[in-house]
Amino acid sequence: MRKISRRNFLAATSVLGLSAFLTACGGSSNSTSAAGSAAASTASSAAGAADPSSHEKFKIGVVEVQLNDESTNRAEWFRNYVAPHYNCEFMFSEACSDLNATMTFIENAADAGCKGIINYYAVGANTQQLVELCAEYDMVYCENGGRNSANDNVYNADYENFGGAFMADQPATGKLFKDYLEETLDTSKPHGFIIGTGMAYQGNAQQTEISSNMMAALEDLYGMKFDQETSVYYADSAPVDAPNSAGLDVYCYPGGPQTSGWLEGLNAALQTGKYDYVLMAPNVIGNIMTMVNELESAMNKDFTVIGFGTFGEALTSAMNATDIFGNQALSMSTVKFTSIVSAMGFAKVYNLLTGHREAVLDKDGHPSVNLFRMNAVTSPDQLEAMSGWDKEGAWVADYDFIDSLLAEQTPGLTNEEIQNNIYAMDYDAIKARLG
C-alpha cells in the first residue's frame, strides 16, 4: 500500500471548498459561540494567524466505539461549535466494536468525501492496517490510543498521513484508582473484587494501566502477592481468577458492553456472592449501575463501585443515587473533559490537512502521542460543581484553546508546545475560566 504525500492530500481536499453547507453537521451556533468566535478571531489576528473560514472546507470522519453520553457530547461539540468556526464538516460512525466495522466506516467516509479520520476505537494491532487504508483513500488519520509493541513499527515508518495518537496520561490515571483504594478500603473486613479489565487484553493502554494499578493497590493494602505477574491476569481475553497469598477472591473480567454476553456474565459473577467491590477500567458506569442496584436489593448485599466515566446523565444519576444501605451508589469515578480529548484529535487532523505535519511530530521526528490528565470525582457536590462545564455555552475546549493546538492559527507551533498547552488546561485553570 502506498504512502500519501502532503501535496496529494492537500490537492485533493481543495475541492471541498466548493461545498457551501454542512451536510453532516448541525451548522449553527448560539450567541455564546459567536461571541467566543469573535474573541478568538481577534486574538488570532493579533498573532498573525489565518482566518479559518478562509480555508477550504475539510470533511472529517469520526469513529466511535460506543454511543453514550461522551459520544453525544463530542458530536455536539464538533457539529455546533467546531464546524462553523473552522469551516469543517463531520461524519460520525455508529458504534464500531471491531476492525471490520471500523474499516467499513472509513471506506464509507472516503466515499462521502472525508479527508481525515479521528478514530476513538483504537487497538494497537490495527493501527498499521487503518493508516494504510486511509492512505489508499488520500485521508489523514489519528487515533485515541497509544504507542505500544503492536504498532511501534507504524510510528517508526514514514506514513505522511499518520498524525499519531492522543490518550490519557495513563500512569496518572491508574494512580487515581490506586490512591482511592488505598485511602478508602477497610482491609479489616472481608472483601472480594471483580476487576473489569476492559480491552487490556487487546493492548488498550488506559485500561491496562487502570487494571494494573488496581491490582497493585490490593497487593500493597493486603501485603500480599498474586501467584503470577498481574499482567498474566489482566491481559487474558477470558475471565480468570487471580489467586493470591492473602486468599482474596479476585476475578479479572475482560471486555465491555460491545462484547456479546458481557453484562450477563458480570451479573452471573456478582450473583455468586464472592465479590462486593466492582472495579471497572472501561467506561461502563451507564451500563452497569441499574443491574448492580437491582442485585443489591435482591441479594441484600452492599456493592462498592468505582470506575471510569464521562460527564453526562449516566454519571450524574449514578453519583447522586443512594443504594438500599444508604450509601452513595457510585463511590468514585475518574472523569475527562470530552471537548479536550476531541480537540486533541481534531488538532492532529487539522494540522496535517493544512500542511503542518511538523506540529504532529515528536522531537525524534515520529508521530507524537499527546496526553491529557483526568480528575477523580468522589461526591455529588464535587460533580455538581463541575457539571456546568463542558457543554454548549461553556465548552472547556473553546476557540482559544483549540487555536493553541493549531499551527495554522499559532504560527511556528511545535508539538512540545502543544503538549504544554494541553497540560496547562488543568482543573484549576478550567475553574478559573468557567467558575
Secondary structure, 3 states (H helix, E strand, C coil): CCCCCHHHHHHHHHHHHHCCCCCCCCCCCCHHHHHHHHHHHHHHHHCCCCCHHHCCCEEEEEEECCCCHHHHHHHHHHHHHHHHHHCEEEEEEEECCCHHHHHHHHHHHHHCCCCEEEECCCCHHHHHHHHHHHHHCCCEEEEECCCCCCCHHHHHCCCCCEEEEEEECHHHHHHHHHHHHHHHCCCCCCCEEEEEEECHHHCCHHHHHHHHHHHHHHHHHHCCCECCCHHHHHCCCCCEECCECCCCEEEEEECCCCCCCHHHHHHHHHHCCCCCEEEECCCCHHHHHHHHHHHHHHHCCCCEEEEECCCCHHHHHHHHCECCCCCECCCEEEECCHHHHHHHHHHHHHHHHCCCHHHHECCCCCECEEEECCEEECCHHHHHHHHCCCCCCCCCCCHHHHHCCCCCCCCCCCHHHHHHHHHHCCHHHHHHHHC
